[in-house]
Amino acid sequence: MLERVPTCYIFVMAILAVTGVAIPLLIMFFLKKRGVKGSYFFWGFAAAVVFSLAFEQIINAVIIYFFGYRIAATTLNKALYTGFLAALFDEFGKFIFLGKVIDKKDDNRNAVMFGAGFGMLEMVCLLSCEMISNLMFAIKINNGQFQQMMEGLDSESTEQMNTIKFNLCNVGWKTYAAEFAGKLMSFTIQVCLCVIVWYAVKLGGMYRLLVILSFALHMGINSGSVYISDCFGGTVAELVFLAFTVVMVVLTLLLYKKLKDKEPIVEE
């Protein structure tokens, strides 16, 4: 069992911390050079902050306060609740936000730009920030400052800190690779869902029902991943999540090709 964080692990953490920010920004610059509006990237990020980071977390805290024991009673309850809440705020949040900012004459590639902005929040919060936190702990461990951080902590907090130290010192590169792959798949799914919601808003009329499709897909993927992870372990969950991602990409490409030449429905 290692007592120091290997230098190669620290290097990987730093790379992943940068990558979490770089991937969405590179997509933005790539699309912008091809005539796609950069403003949609920032609208997407703003939508994620408002609906996913603010509203969803506030409502979640209230619900957990009153009904947390019931939600945690079974794996199925937890999976359904997690998927429902995430899908509700993400998909209808996109729908509401795009309804305010979209120009129906804009190129459909702007949907990808909006999705890259929306997905950036997840990449930054769940990958970059986590890796930066890990880096700070790793540096303190290797500098011999970790023990000072635990002075005055109760037994439960001390155990948690020791677990963090053990994980940072002893996880293999496969763990970091799997974590990066998981976040990248989540980002890809968010972009796909944004494309579906884009058409729901842009085309209007009966096509508004596409937001229901995006809600159902989001809830199904999220709930399914939570349930499978709890029941069958992380490895199986990652493989299933990969399958979900491939299906989402194929479905979105088919939908994009089918609807890209459709004109918005004029409502009287």
Buried (B, 14 or more C-beta within 10 A) or exposed (E): EEEBBBEEBBEBBBBBBEBBBEBBBEBBEEBBEEEBBBBBBBBBBBBBBBBBBEBBEEEBEEBEEEEBEEBEEEBEEBBBBBBBBBBBBBBBBBBBBBBEBBEEEBBBBBBBBBBBBBBBBBBBBBBBBBBBEBBEBBEBBBEEEBEEEEEEEEEEEEEEBEEBBEEBBBBEEEBBEBBBBBBBBBBBBBBBBBBBBBBBBBBBEEBBEBBEBBBEBBBEBBBBBBBBBBEEEBEEBBEBBEEBBEBBBEBBEEBBEEBEEEEBEEEE
